[in-house]
Amino acid sequence: MILEKNVSDVQVPEPQRSEVPMDINLAELVKEFVDENISEEIAKSQFKIKYSNVFGECYRVNVWTKSTATERVVSSFNIVASFLIELKDGKIIDKTIRQ
């Protein structure tokens, strides 16, 4: 016997997301962390750093670069580094799994 359930009947809990304390400048902490963990070559072509809360106190941080080749009309954008970090007691802990 196969039981089916409508998707609308399934209760999916909201992920737990934490509030960053007002006295912590998360953007500045993330920038400092990235600067310490990327090469000078990447830093020179860095376009932006984007971070988003994935659960609890953990954030995914992506480092984007922009390059324009002479034979192309449009610039190329790439994620060249990605980190999983945890904010704990106002400090960043690197939780990235290295290969």
C-alpha positions, 0 to 999 in steps of 0.5 A: 500500500502506498500512502501519498500526502499532499505537499500542502499538508506537510509542515516544514519547520522554519530554519533557526536563524539568529540575530547578530548583536547590535554591537557586532559589525558582521560585515567588517568581521567577514571582510577581515576573515576573507582578507586573511584567507585569500591570496593577493591575486584573488584580492586584486580581482575581488568584486564582492563578498556575499554572506548569508545565514544558513542556520543558527550562527553559521554563514556561507561566505562567497568571494566573487571576482570580476574579469574582463577579457579583451576579446569579450564584450561582457565581464566574467564573474566567478565565485573563487572562494567559499567558506562556512563560518560560525559567529561565536562570542563576537569572533569568526570560527572557520567551519569550512571542510578543506579537501 
